[in-house]
Amino acid sequence: MAENIMVDSHVWVEDPEVAWIDGVVVDIKGDEATVKTNDDREVTANLSKLYIKDDEAPSEGVEDMTRLSYLHEPAVLENLATRYGLNEIYTYTGNILIAVNPFQGLPHLYDAEVMEKYKEASFKELSPHVFAIGGIAYREMINEGRNKCILVSGESGSGKTETTKVLMRYLAYFGGHTAGEGRTVENQVLESNPVLEAFGNAKTVKNNNSSRFGKFVEIQFDDIGRISGAAIRTYLLERSRVCQVSDPERNYHCFYLLCAAPPEDVERFKLGDPKSFRYLNQSSCFELDGVNDADEYLATRKAMDVVGISEKEQDAIFRIVAAILHLGNIEFCKGEDVDSSSLKDEQSMFHLQMTSELLMCDSNSLEDALCKRIMVTPEEVIKRSLDPLGAAVSRDGLAKTIYSRLFDWLVNKINISIGQDSQSRRLIGVLDIYGFESFKANSFEQFCINYTNEKLQQHFNQHVFKMEQGEYEKEEIDWSYVEFVDNQEVVDLIEKKPGGIIALLDEACMLPKSTPETFSEKLYQTFRDHKRFMKPKLTRSDFTLVHYAGDVRYQSDQFLDKNKDYVVAEHQDLLNASKCSFVSGLFPPLPKESSKSKFSSIGARFKLQLQQLMETLNYTEPHYIRCVKPNNLLQPTVFDNANVLHQLRSGGVLEAIRVKCAGYPTNRTFIEFLNRFIILAPEILKGEYEADVACKWILEKKGLTGYQIGKSKVFLRAGQMAELDAHRTRVLGEAARMIQGQVRARLTRERYVLMRRASVQIQANWRRNIAGNICKHMRREEAAIKIQKNLRRQVAKKEYVMTKSSAVTLQSGVRTMVARHEFRYKLKSKAATVIQAYWRGYSAISDYKKLKKASLIYQNKLRGRIARKQLGQSNQADKKKETEHEGEVELSNRVEEAVDRSFVLHSELSDDEIRDEQYPKIFIRADSGLDKSFVMPLEQNGDEEIEHERRTKHSIQADDGIEKSFVLDSDHSILTEDGTEKSIVLESEKPYNNFSVVSHITNPIRDTEIESLAAEVEMLKALLVVEKQRADISERKCTEAKELGERRRKRLEETERRVYQLQDSLNRLLYSMSDQFSQLKTILRSPSMSSTMATVPIVRDDLADSSENSEASSSDSDFTFPAPSTSSADNSNLQVIVQDLSTTEAKGTENYDNDKERGFEDYF
């Protein structure tokens, strides 16, 4: 190969990231070559490590990799990656099918149409598919009477389980019964998959639905090729997973399905969230992406119905599953005695009761079975207590035993329900067993799984390599022996007896004082020179085995416990005595002689099962399906070259390619060859020839070379069998075509005569119809021309009239809008002036009121301070006048109460009541001692108040509604109509308005004076709050007025915008009409017409009677504006508006908002 590489050659070179990368040789120096890769890197490599790339290879890849021009690792890898990118997941390697897991659904590859297509096709006639493997196995079994076996292998996550299910569905399609035959064997076989997956599959690090047991399905067929029976064999269920789950893996699916069951089932079994159970919450993974556990639970129950499990048995099965979950939540603590244990808390007691109820056994007996052991000696029976750790181990052991017995019962029940055909002589076996596993922590289960894969790999090697080479030597044909990797050394290391690992493990289990350290030390001593066994550094119990797929380090800490195959006697007696027949049936009484039998272990039993499986495989003819996992991320469209290449190497696929192409992949006995290809040389039948001579005659006649004739078989090179089949198909096709030609000629002649007669009749009828249609068309065309002429004339006349009317109307409307725009602008300017005046007035009034209130408060505080000083100087005088001023103090208190009441009433006033504050409310104390309140309409206009300071006559309205008139003197005495004078206290003379009243009130005793002053201060504060509220109300109303003005301004702008739009539309219309109405434009531009339209208002005919000053009508339509004019009528209108606004401005601030709004309404 190296001598064929030169500069500019396209080659493959090794790459640490993508395994192999293509490039071009740019320089060669001796044995070293410089390659420029496709990612623009330059790599230097030895010529012997370079492989030529086939530039003429098909872009879609090849279906059989034995047909590659250059058959080497990078070419095989590139071909698989290319087909995987096109969703072509199947590829042949000789007779071996390679299936790359797509990690996504591809339903179009497995529908009924595809099944039917492959059912009628021969092997390799169509593209590679698992149906092709199933089809050839079925046809060879029926036609040649040879039992077949299909081995589906690959590492965990490569898709073995799904491939097996698809294969079994296709075999059921081949040999199935009709739909009306009820529950058939094939349906039960297919529906057994969901049941076994629910109880035997779990999520692992590499796979979301990994089989934790091995399964060999033996499908039996009758003489006519229909499925007549089946048997399922299982191998090594991973029992430890029931109690120990690593993160992020999951326990068996059935536990999570039961927790997601319907509410009635969950309540009956006292279940809940999986996080609440110890056997499930050891991992943080409780759900799978894209999987609904509730739906899967119902599907599992339905599958149980199909395979023949009754409702009562299903209820018992899930009751046991629930009991295992409750059993795992039982916890122990130290008991009263030394090395004893008891239940930890009430929660543990509850789970113990639930476990006993579900298993239908006594709760006390269950507690004793978990916490105690019975030792039988020749002298007596000793009952020994277990410590909490021992009780927990006993609990987990019971859970594992129950689950293992339940799984074995399910498999046995399925086999009994399906039934086996003892008369069947034809069968196809499908093996789906765990793939090679290598984790961070590998225990006894991984050891047994990898041991199984070593045996299957050895079988593959023997069949593909040794069997092929042995057959060549037996037939005495020319053959160059090809070396291959054989794993017999690893198999012997594990299973050899005595001296193998399994034998040493059984020996250690039988010794009472053996520990993982002593067992590992025994392995170190026995295999220290073995090249397949290694001792890791810094460890006392680990060991490493060099498997065909790589090195795996095992931790032997639990090898001894997991290898022991026995049931605790207390557990056996407890469950055998269960009141539930299903539970007691799982633990039948042990025969007496069983205690005297020799030691039994899981490893030895598994080794025996594996030997039986290999014997089954050896007496059947195998077909291989190698499943490949393209990446460890479990993601679609991701192809990891290094990962795939490792699987191809460890699986022996590359070695099989090389040997198959170098040797003779197809061989047939002389009789089989002649029976199939005798039609290629029929002259042989005329004479008597030896079988080998006849076979050679056929091969030479077809021009084949390179074949070999052995003692009893014909050996063909790759592709020669397909070439012979093509010749055979051609001969059969020519004979069939000859027969078909005669039959088709007669049928065609008869069909031709009938068609000729019919065509003559059809032509006659058709010509008649055509002539009638032509006549009808001519008549319709003439009528259409007349209609179009009249219609066009009418349309043209109507358009002219409408255009003329529109032009006149638009001109009048535009002129009107211009005048209105000018008028509205003037009104807008005037309104802005009015608003500014109102706002300035309001601001001045607010500032004045605030200043006035602040000055009053300051004066009150100052005078209060002076009064308190005078009070201190005149304490003695005040005591003498205490009696004299009692009435005045009482009067002062009543005044304060009246002020408080008026303040409360004042604060609760509405906006309408606030305007009434210009009429102050006066409280009058009559001589009779009764207080009455009056409303006095005072006009507090500065000059008038000074002029009527001394005496004014007022009309007041009392609380009882009677209006009375009186004269108010400056000293606040009232001269009523009957001439009686009464003294009053005005609200204006309250302490916060009149200093004289304050000084007058401060004459009583000191304590009374202090209380009065405090009350006055509180009143002042309250009044200040009221004034602030009134100021806020006035400010808010001013803001609303501004917003109203802004909205109206926007309305004006919108009107102007519409005017401009209408004017623009008019201009465009006039421009388009210029050519057609030139005479109209001349009239419109004449001087007489312009003067007339400038002075006369233009209005619509239907609104000619409108009033000259109606603004409401002007706002209804943009086309009814008065023409701009400077007449006296407009001036009078403006004067009226100004006068109204001035009147509004002169009014009090209390009515500011209402007057302002009325002013705006007048304006607009």
Secondary structure by P-SEA (a helix, b strand, c coil): ccccccccccbbbbbccccbbbbbbccccccbbbbbcccbbbbbbbcccbbbbcccccccccccccccccccaaaaaaaaaaaaaacccccccccbbbbccccccccccccaaaaaaaaacccccccccaaaaaaaaaaaaaaccbbbbbbbbbcccccaaaaaaaaaaaaaaaccccccccccaaaaaaaaaaaaaaccccccccccccccbbbbbbbbbccccccccbbbbbccccccccccccccccccaaaaaaaaccaaaaaaacccccccccccccccccccccccaaaaaaaaaaaaaaacccaaaaaaaaaaaaaaaaaaaccccccccccccccccaaaaaaaaaaaaaacccaaaaaaaacbbbbbcccbbbbbbbcaaaaaaaaaaaaaaaaaaaaaaaaaaaaaaaccccccccbbbbbbcccccccccccaaaaaaaaaaaaaaaaaaaaacaaaaaaaaaacccccbbbbbbaaaaaaacccccccaaaaaaaaaacccccaaaaaaaaaaacccccccccccccccbbbbbcccbbbbbbcccccccccccccaaaaaaaaacccaaaaaacccccccccccccccaaaaaaaaaaaaaaaaaabbbbbbbbbbcccccccccccaaaaaaaaaaaaaaaaaaaaaacccccccaaaaaacccccccccccccccaaaaaaaaaaaaccccccccccbbbbccaaaaaaaaaaaaaaaaaaaaaaaaaaaaaaaaaaaaaaaaaaaaaaaaaaaaaaaaaaaaaaaaaaaaaaaaaaaaaaaaaaaaaaaaaaaaaaaaaaaaaaaaaaaaaaaaaaaaaaaaaaaaaaaaaaaaaaaaaaaaaaaaaaaaaaaaaaacaaaaaaacccaaaaaaaaaaaaaaaaaaaaaaaaccaaaaaaccbbbbbbbccccbbbbbbbbccccaaaaaaacccccccccccccbbbbbbbcccccccccccbbbbbbbccccccccaaaaaaaacccaaaaaaaaaaaaaaaaaaaaaaaaaaaaaaaaaaaaaaaaaaaaaaaaaaaaaaaaaaaaaaaaaaaaccccaaaaaaaacaaaaaaaacbbbbccccccccccccccccccccccccccccaaaaaaaaaaaaaaaaaaaccccaaaaaaaaaaaaac
